[in-house]
């Protein structure tokens, strides 16, 4: 034991993708769960700092920490299993940033910290989300999560029949 600081490293997942739209067009797909129901499921994000976040039928719960349309949305991320009164996992943070670029919008997504055992699974999930946002802003039909997840799982080496294995 020591009175001094301990220096550790936390895992995070970070994506950066160019979207072919203005930030305001992409914002709606990040901030309004009704615009991307195939990802968010039954969910809501209250549009204000301190607003409640409830996604995927309450499987994900949190609080909005930054609400700066159309550039930045951040919220806490807590995973609940069915029937849990408290999340068995550490709280983490999702930060979504949209920045205008000459060719469209640079979309940056950061999720931290991520438990080491969930890094590939987390990356697969967020890659799936970004693929769905990308299709939506392009005006393409947005398929269900499973359609994109299969490709993301192969990319990150996740076995969907045993994702934590």
Phi, psi and omega per residue, in radians:
X1 nan 2.537 -3.119
X2 -2.520 2.580 3.071
X3 -1.377 -0.224 -3.105
X4 -1.394 2.913 3.141
X5 -1.186 2.614 2.984
X6 -1.902 2.330 -3.115
X7 -1.830 2.134 -3.127
X8 -2.265 3.028 3.101
X9 -2.183 2.358 3.088
X10 -1.848 2.486 3.074
X11 -1.336 2.549 3.023
X12 -2.500 2.810 3.041
X13 -2.067 2.309 -3.112
X14 -2.379 2.326 3.085
X15 -2.185 2.643 2.997
X16 -2.459 2.154 -3.135
X17 -2.445 2.481 3.074
X18 -1.501 2.145 3.090
X19 -1.819 2.468 -3.098
X20 -1.497 1.077 -3.102
X21 -2.831 3.054 3.035
X22 -1.438 2.706 3.113
X23 -0.937 -0.697 -3.117
X24 -1.083 -0.570 3.113
X25 -1.228 -0.700 -3.134
X26 -1.279 -0.580 -3.067
X27 -0.898 -0.792 -3.098
X28 -0.997 -0.614 -3.131
X29 -1.318 -0.341 3.110
X30 -1.580 -0.612 -2.958
X31 -1.773 -0.288 -3.107
X32 -2.090 1.724 -3.102
X33 -0.965 -0.461 3.122
X34 -1.155 -0.323 -3.138
X35 -1.481 -0.226 3.132
X36 -2.477 1.057 -3.040
X37 -1.107 -0.427 3.122
X38 -1.136 -0.369 3.069
X39 -1.746 -0.937 -3.014
X40 -1.321 -0.374 -3.059
X41 1.077 -2.577 3.073
X42 -1.322 1.866 -3.059
X43 -2.750 2.963 3.085
X44 -2.676 2.601 3.014
X45 -2.267 1.943 3.127
X46 -1.217 2.193 -2.976
X47 -1.370 1.161 3.111
X48 -2.969 2.715 3.017
X49 -1.085 2.297 -3.081
X50 1.597 -0.097 3.141
X51 -1.224 2.640 -3.137
X52 -1.342 2.524 3.027
X53 -2.071 2.209 3.058
X54 -2.475 1.991 -3.065
X55 -2.187 2.736 3.072
X56 0.947 0.824 3.097
X57 1.152 0.487 3.138
X58 1.596 0.004 3.092
X59 -1.117 -0.588 3.076
X60 -2.021 2.256 3.118
X61 -2.376 2.593 3.132
X62 -2.996 -2.884 -3.118
X63 -2.389 2.357 3.092
X64 -1.174 2.204 3.117
X65 -1.863 -0.389 3.071
X66 -2.504 2.269 3.109
X67 -2.357 1.702 -3.078
X68 -2.325 1.276 -3.106
X69 -1.118 2.520 -0.149
X70 -1.727 0.654 -3.030
X71 -1.957 -0.546 -3.023
X72 -2.654 2.306 3.056
X73 -2.358 2.241 3.097
X74 -2.389 2.527 3.093
X75 -2.693 2.768 3.066
X76 -1.305 2.723 -3.045
X77 -2.304 1.972 3.107
X78 -2.204 2.224 -3.113
X79 -1.690 2.222 3.117
X80 -2.059 2.336 2.987
X81 -1.475 2.795 3.140
X82 -0.950 2.228 3.102
X83 1.502 -0.105 3.138
X84 -1.261 2.312 2.999
X85 -1.498 -0.500 3.091
X86 -2.256 2.567 3.092
X87 -1.243 2.362 3.091
X88 -1.426 0.019 -3.079
X89 -1.999 2.736 3.093
X90 -1.171 2.573 3.076
X91 -1.197 2.501 3.079
X92 -2.334 -3.096 -3.027
X93 -2.308 2.396 3.057
X94 -1.971 2.246 3.138
X95 -2.179 2.083 -3.127
X96 -1.993 2.149 -3.089
X97 -2.204 2.357 3.080
X98 -2.102 2.210 -3.132
X99 -2.298 2.246 3.121
X100 -1.063 2.448 3.079
X101 -2.404 2.870 -3.109
X102 -1.001 -0.613 -3.080
X103 -1.684 0.055 -3.102
X104 2.576 -2.146 -3.098
X105 -2.346 2.297 3.008
X106 -1.523 2.068 3.129
X107 -1.793 2.077 3.093
X108 -1.998 2.303 3.095
X109 -2.168 2.244 3.074
X110 -2.239 2.381 3.076
X111 -2.312 2.102 -3.121
X112 -2.694 2.697 -0.290
X113 -1.295 2.770 3.082
X114 -2.098 2.234 3.095
X115 -1.006 2.430 -3.082
X116 -0.925 -0.683 -3.108
X117 -1.227 -0.202 -3.114
X118 -1.952 0.079 -3.019
X119 -1.034 -0.880 -3.121
X120 -1.169 -0.709 3.121
X121 -1.118 -0.728 3.112
X122 -1.107 -0.822 3.129
X123 -1.069 -0.721 3.114
X124 -1.060 -0.787 -3.128
X125 -1.114 -0.813 -3.120
X126 -1.234 -0.571 3.060
X127 -1.092 -0.725 3.087
X128 -1.037 -0.822 3.128
X129 -1.018 -0.831 -3.099
X130 -1.138 -0.667 3.070
X131 -1.064 -0.673 3.134
X132 -1.204 -0.729 3.087
X133 -1.092 -0.769 -3.137
X134 -1.018 -0.835 3.121
X135 -1.069 -0.738 -3.105
X136 -1.103 -0.795 -3.111
X137 -1.232 -0.392 3.083
X138 -1.396 -0.175 -3.107
X139 1.396 0.271 3.114
X140 -1.481 2.767 3.038
X141 -1.067 2.360 3.121
X142 -1.717 1.988 -3.137
X143 -1.337 2.989 3.085
X144 -1.153 2.823 -3.100
X145 -0.930 -0.706 -3.082
X146 -1.042 -0.602 3.140
X147 -1.032 -0.824 -3.114
X148 -1.382 -0.562 -3.078
X149 -1.109 -0.627 -3.129
X150 -1.050 -0.788 3.117
X151 -1.152 -0.763 3.130
X152 -1.111 -0.675 3.134
X153 -1.075 -0.770 3.102
X154 -1.080 -0.741 -3.105
X155 -1.042 -0.678 -3.073
X156 -1.785 0.088 3.110
X157 1.188 0.643 3.124
X158 -1.737 2.240 3.070
X159 -1.535 1.889 -3.084
X160 -1.107 -0.375 3.102
X161 -1.368 -0.312 3.120
X162 -2.607 1.214 -2.970
X163 -1.075 -0.480 -3.128
X164 -1.691 -0.026 -3.077
X165 -1.337 nan nan
